[in-house]
Amino acid sequence: MTLLRTENLCKSFGNLQVTTNVSLSVFPGERHVIIGPNGAGKTSLVHQLTGQLRCSSGRILFKERDITGMEPEAICQMGIGRTFQKNTLFPSLSVAENVRLAVQAKQGSWYQALRNIDSMAAHWERSYQILDQIQLTDSADQRVSNLSYGEQRQLEIAIALAAEPELLLLDEPTSGMSPAETNRMIDLVRTLPESLTILMIEHDMKVVFSLADTITVLYYGEVLASGTPDEIKSNEKVREVYLGGKH
Ligand SMILES: Nc1ncnc2c1ncn2[C@@H]1O[C@H](COP(=O)(O)OP(=O)(O)OP(=O)(O)O)[C@@H](O)[C@H]1O
């Protein structure tokens, strides 16, 4: 059974068709990477999956439930978490506080937490578990503004994990990173639990081929090809329009 499925998804902005009949299947535990040239419609597709953008037609099913047109908060509560291409952190707070706020948002209100000292302690405990998982425990007390760019991107994943997603959407997790930071991100994604399904947009082919079980290639809003890394590497259409014969 698929975890996430789209059926003939379409989205247009006026005359510009950015998603054309996209039918995509993401299976539990899969590392599924979406690639495609700039403007191919990758981010627009992810925004439709998370409810940030309303699709023009077609359906989105998560665990066989139709989530088409649902609000982003409801989709997040159902188990689809995401990171953003742009930094969405509180720079003057500490790393741990940023995660704790996200844990609290998942678990309940600040007011409730204040009334219940046990739940506050549980929020901190969960925050430190996530920081450990994302290899940021040593930076827990640092202000976010003092973190390196790569560490800030790691923290964004920690915050997404606080929502306890079953499916994690990563939008270009290595964009703007140095080669060393990129390697660290690859290692980090590899250490995430196998039970967590990951759908990722990525441009860096090293990252794509290091992590992907399945690659879907978007081209002008359409699925050009979808398959294993080997199938994609040897796909003539993909080589012509996207990889340029490099892989
Ligand atoms: N809100 C919008 N209104 C009008 N056009 C938009 C809007 N959002 C995106 N587009 C257009 O839709 C097309 C697809 O954009 P999108 O950002 O989804 O592509 P992408 O594959 O993610 O690109 P990149 O790799 O550069 O991030 C582009 O031509 C873009 O200009």
The ligand as an SDF file (V2000), in Angstrom:
LIG
                    3D

 31 33  0  0  0  0  0  0  0  0999 V2000
    2.4960   31.8320   -6.8820 N   0  0  0  0  0  0  0  0  0  0  0  0
    2.8700   31.7380   -8.1700 C   0  0  0  0  0  0  0  0  0  0  0  0
    2.2870   32.4800   -9.1240 N   0  0  0  0  0  0  0  0  0  0  0  0
    2.6550   32.3780  -10.4240 C   0  0  0  0  0  0  0  0  0  0  0  0
    3.6230   31.5470  -10.8710 N   0  0  0  0  0  0  0  0  0  0  0  0
    4.2440   30.7870   -9.9580 C   0  0  0  0  0  0  0  0  0  0  0  0
    3.9110   30.8310   -8.5660 C   0  0  0  0  0  0  0  0  0  0  0  0
    4.6920   29.9380   -7.8970 N   0  0  0  0  0  0  0  0  0  0  0  0
    5.4870   29.3760   -8.8410 C   0  0  0  0  0  0  0  0  0  0  0  0
    5.2210   29.8780  -10.0610 N   0  0  0  0  0  0  0  0  0  0  0  0
    5.8640   29.4800  -11.3360 C   0  0  0  0  0  0  0  0  0  0  0  0
    5.6640   28.0850  -11.4450 O   0  0  0  0  0  0  0  0  0  0  0  0
    6.7910   27.4790  -12.0870 C   0  0  0  0  0  0  0  0  0  0  0  0
    7.2780   26.3460  -11.2210 C   0  0  0  0  0  0  0  0  0  0  0  0
    7.8850   26.9140  -10.0640 O   0  0  0  0  0  0  0  0  0  0  0  0
    8.4410   26.0050   -8.8830 P   0  0  0  0  0  0  0  0  0  0  0  0
    9.0140   26.9210   -7.8410 O   0  0  0  0  0  0  0  0  0  0  0  0
    7.4130   25.0410   -8.4390 O   0  0  0  0  0  0  0  0  0  0  0  0
    9.6070   25.2220   -9.6280 O   0  0  0  0  0  0  0  0  0  0  0  0
   10.8330   24.4150   -9.0140 P   0  0  0  0  0  0  0  0  0  0  0  0
   10.9800   23.2040   -9.8630 O   0  0  0  0  0  0  0  0  0  0  0  0
   10.6310   24.1910   -7.5610 O   0  0  0  0  0  0  0  0  0  0  0  0
   12.0330   25.4100   -9.2670 O   0  0  0  0  0  0  0  0  0  0  0  0
   13.4190   25.6040   -8.4440 P   0  0  0  0  0  0  0  0  0  0  0  0
   14.2170   24.3730   -8.6740 O   0  0  0  0  0  0  0  0  0  0  0  0
   14.0270   26.8010   -9.0970 O   0  0  0  0  0  0  0  0  0  0  0  0
   13.0620   25.8310   -6.9880 O   0  0  0  0  0  0  0  0  0  0  0  0
    7.8020   28.5890  -12.3100 C   0  0  0  0  0  0  0  0  0  0  0  0
    7.6810   29.0220  -13.6520 O   0  0  0  0  0  0  0  0  0  0  0  0
    7.3740   29.6650  -11.3350 C   0  0  0  0  0  0  0  0  0  0  0  0
    7.7350   30.9480  -11.8170 O   0  0  0  0  0  0  0  0  0  0  0  0
  1  2  1  0
  2  3  1  0
  2  7  2  0
  3  4  2  0
  4  5  1  0
  5  6  2  0
  6  7  1  0
  6 10  1  0
  7  8  1  0
  8  9  2  0
  9 10  1  0
 10 11  1  0
 11 12  1  0
 11 30  1  0
 12 13  1  0
 13 14  1  0
 13 28  1  0
 14 15  1  0
 15 16  1  0
 16 17  2  0
 16 18  1  0
 16 19  1  0
 19 20  1  0
 20 21  2  0
 20 22  1  0
 20 23  1  0
 23 24  1  0
 24 25  2  0
 24 26  1  0
 24 27  1  0
 28 29  1  0
 28 30  1  0
 30 31  1  0
M  END
$$$$
